[in-house]
Amino acid sequence: MKMKSVTSLVVNIDQRRSRRDADRVPDLLVALAGIGVRLGFERTAGDEVQALADDPTVAALVIEAVARLTVVGGGPGWRIGFGIGAVEDPGVSSTRAARGSAYLAAREALEAAERQPGRLALRGAADVDPARIRYAETGLQLLRGLYGRRSATGWEVTDLLAELKDQSAVAARLQVSESAVSQRLERAEHRLGPSTAAMAEYLVNKLL
């Protein structure tokens, strides 16, 4: 009997230059733990982490989590590969046991990521529209670049604004002037963050 397949998103993340750096995969798994996926994030081989998702918001959330971790943990950073394609759906409970063209595409993406902007790539199976792949990849790379430029101070002020909803309240919490808050928000490109993430999610959704 032919096994049912579902178009899905496979996420591959690899620690760069891991032989010359501490093992940061445990920290990465903690950072990714709150992201809802179909088959959860787990270490697969060496310093790689993988998951299977069918929610288009996952790609943007992964990019954010990796960016935040890089600011906090330092190190040479991470490569990210996303793959779109079919995944056989036999009811497995681990991404390591699943298979399909999305996994092959994600492997190709991870290998290509080192030469791509933000060390991020998206690849699709043979039956996925390559133009849509390019558009979605560009959106994800733009988001990766934006988040990658954001400092720890930038994350702090954007998080506080999301919580408190008012710049004067943020200034009071940080014990700085409202002008200082405005400058930090501008450097963090806080207005572009949500819209760029939404654009990337929209383009990924067109592929699922």
C-alpha positions as CSV (number, residue, x, y, z in Angstrom):
1,M,0.0,0.0,0.0
2,K,1.3,3.5,-0.9
3,M,2.2,5.5,2.2
4,K,0.6,8.9,2.6
5,S,2.9,11.9,2.2
6,V,2.5,15.5,3.4
7,T,4.2,18.6,2.2
8,S,6.3,19.8,5.1
9,L,9.2,22.0,6.2
10,V,12.4,20.3,7.5
11,V,14.7,22.4,9.6
12,N,18.4,21.6,9.8
13,I,20.8,23.7,12.0
14,D,24.5,23.1,12.3
15,Q,27.0,24.7,14.6
16,R,29.9,26.2,12.6
17,R,33.5,25.4,13.4
18,S,32.4,23.1,16.2
19,R,35.8,21.4,16.5
20,R,37.3,24.7,17.6
21,D,34.5,25.8,19.9
22,A,32.5,24.5,22.8
23,D,29.4,22.3,22.2
24,R,26.6,24.7,22.0
25,V,23.9,22.3,20.8
26,P,22.4,21.8,24.3
27,D,21.9,25.6,24.5
28,L,20.3,25.6,21.1
29,L,17.9,22.9,22.0
30,V,16.8,25.0,25.0
31,A,16.4,28.1,22.8
32,L,14.2,26.1,20.4
33,A,12.1,24.3,23.0
34,G,9.2,26.7,22.9
35,I,8.7,26.4,19.1
36,G,5.7,24.2,18.1
37,V,6.7,21.6,15.5
38,R,5.3,18.2,14.4
39,L,8.5,16.3,15.2
40,G,10.6,18.0,17.9
41,F,14.1,19.4,17.7
42,E,16.8,16.9,18.4
43,R,20.5,16.4,17.8
44,T,20.9,14.1,14.7
45,A,24.5,13.9,13.7
46,G,27.5,15.6,15.3
47,D,26.5,19.2,16.0
48,E,23.4,19.2,13.9
49,V,19.8,19.7,15.1
50,Q,16.7,18.8,13.1
51,A,13.0,19.1,13.3
52,L,9.9,18.6,11.1
53,A,7.2,21.3,10.9
54,D,4.0,22.1,8.9
55,D,3.5,25.6,10.4
56,P,4.9,28.4,8.2
57,T,5.7,30.5,11.3
58,V,8.4,28.0,12.4
59,A,11.1,29.2,10.0
60,A,10.9,32.8,11.3
61,L,10.8,31.6,14.9
62,V,13.9,29.5,14.3
63,I,15.8,32.4,12.9
64,E,14.9,34.6,15.9
65,A,15.9,31.9,18.4
66,V,19.2,31.4,16.7
67,A,19.9,35.1,16.5
68,R,19.2,35.6,20.2
69,L,21.4,32.6,21.1
70,T,24.3,34.0,19.1
71,V,24.1,37.3,20.8
72,V,24.1,35.7,24.3
73,G,26.4,32.7,23.6
74,G,28.8,34.2,21.0
75,G,30.9,31.7,19.1
76,P,31.1,31.4,15.3
77,G,27.4,31.0,14.9
78,W,25.2,28.6,13.0
79,R,24.2,27.5,9.5
80,I,20.5,27.0,8.8
81,G,19.0,24.9,6.1
82,F,15.3,24.7,5.4
83,G,13.8,22.0,3.1
84,I,10.3,21.9,1.5
85,G,8.9,18.7,0.1
86,A,7.0,15.6,0.8
87,V,7.4,13.6,4.0
88,E,6.1,10.1,4.4
89,D,3.7,10.0,7.3
90,P,3.9,6.6,9.0
91,G,3.2,8.0,12.5
92,V,6.8,8.1,13.7
93,S,7.6,10.0,16.9
94,S,11.1,11.2,16.0
95,T,12.4,13.3,13.1
96,R,15.3,10.8,12.9
97,A,12.9,8.1,11.8
98,A,11.0,10.2,9.2
99,R,11.9,10.3,5.6
100,G,11.0,12.0,2.3
101,S,12.1,14.6,-0.3
102,A,11.9,17.4,2.3
103,Y,14.8,15.8,4.2
104,L,16.9,15.6,1.1
105,A,16.1,19.3,0.3
106,A,17.0,20.3,3.8
107,R,20.4,18.5,3.5
108,E,21.1,20.3,0.3
109,A,20.1,23.6,1.9
110,L,22.4,23.1,4.8
111,E,25.3,22.4,2.5
112,A,24.6,25.5,0.5
113,A,24.0,27.7,3.5
114,E,27.7,28.4,4.1
115,R,27.9,30.4,0.8
116,Q,24.5,32.2,1.2
117,P,23.6,35.5,2.9
118,G,23.2,35.0,6.6
119,R,24.5,31.4,6.2
120,L,20.9,30.4,5.5
121,A,19.4,28.5,2.5
122,L,16.0,27.1,1.5
123,R,15.7,24.3,-1.0
124,G,12.7,22.5,-2.4
125,A,12.1,19.1,-3.8
126,A,11.9,18.6,-7.6
127,D,8.2,19.2,-7.7
128,V,8.3,22.5,-5.8
129,D,8.1,25.7,-7.8
130,P,11.7,27.0,-7.8
131,A,10.6,30.7,-8.2
132,R,8.6,30.4,-5.0
133,I,11.6,28.8,-3.3
134,R,13.8,31.8,-4.3
135,Y,11.2,34.3,-3.1
136,A,10.8,32.6,0.3
137,E,14.6,32.1,0.7
138,T,15.1,35.8,0.1
139,G,12.5,36.7,2.7
140,L,14.1,34.4,5.3
141,Q,17.6,35.8,4.5
142,L,16.4,39.3,5.0
143,L,15.0,38.4,8.4
144,R,18.2,36.6,9.3
145,G,20.2,39.7,8.4
146,L,17.9,42.0,10.4
147,Y,18.0,39.9,13.5
148,G,21.7,39.2,13.1
149,R,22.4,43.0,13.3
150,R,20.4,43.3,16.5
151,S,22.5,43.6,19.7
152,A,21.7,42.4,23.2
153,T,20.6,45.9,24.0
154,G,18.4,45.9,20.9
155,W,16.7,42.7,21.9
156,E,16.2,44.0,25.4
157,V,14.4,47.2,24.3
158,T,12.2,45.6,21.7
159,D,11.2,42.9,24.2
160,L,10.3,45.5,26.8
161,L,8.3,47.5,24.2
162,A,6.4,44.4,23.3
163,E,5.6,43.8,27.0
164,L,4.9,47.4,28.2
165,K,3.4,48.8,24.9
166,D,4.7,52.3,25.7
167,Q,8.2,53.9,25.2
168,S,7.9,56.0,28.3
169,A,7.2,52.9,30.4
170,V,10.3,51.3,28.8
171,A,12.4,54.3,29.6
172,A,11.2,54.2,33.2
173,R,12.0,50.5,33.5
174,L,15.5,51.0,32.0
175,Q,16.0,54.3,33.9
176,V,17.0,56.1,30.7
177,S,15.5,58.9,28.7
178,E,12.7,58.4,26.1
179,S,15.1,59.7,23.5
180,A,17.6,57.0,24.4
181,V,14.9,54.4,24.1
182,S,13.9,55.8,20.7
183,Q,17.6,55.6,19.5
184,R,17.9,52.0,20.7
185,L,14.7,51.0,19.0
186,E,15.8,52.6,15.7
187,R,19.2,50.8,15.8
188,A,17.3,47.6,16.5
189,E,15.1,48.2,13.4
190,H,12.2,47.3,15.6
191,R,9.5,48.4,13.1
192,L,10.9,46.2,10.4
193,G,11.2,43.1,12.5
194,P,7.5,42.1,12.7
195,S,6.7,43.0,9.1
196,T,9.8,41.1,7.7
197,A,8.9,38.1,9.8
198,A,5.3,38.3,8.5
199,M,6.5,38.5,4.9
200,A,8.8,35.5,5.3
201,E,5.9,33.5,6.9
202,Y,3.6,34.4,4.0
203,L,6.1,33.2,1.4
204,V,6.8,30.0,3.3
205,N,3.1,29.4,3.6
206,K,2.8,29.5,-0.2
207,L,5.0,26.4,-0.3
208,L,3.2,24.3,2.2
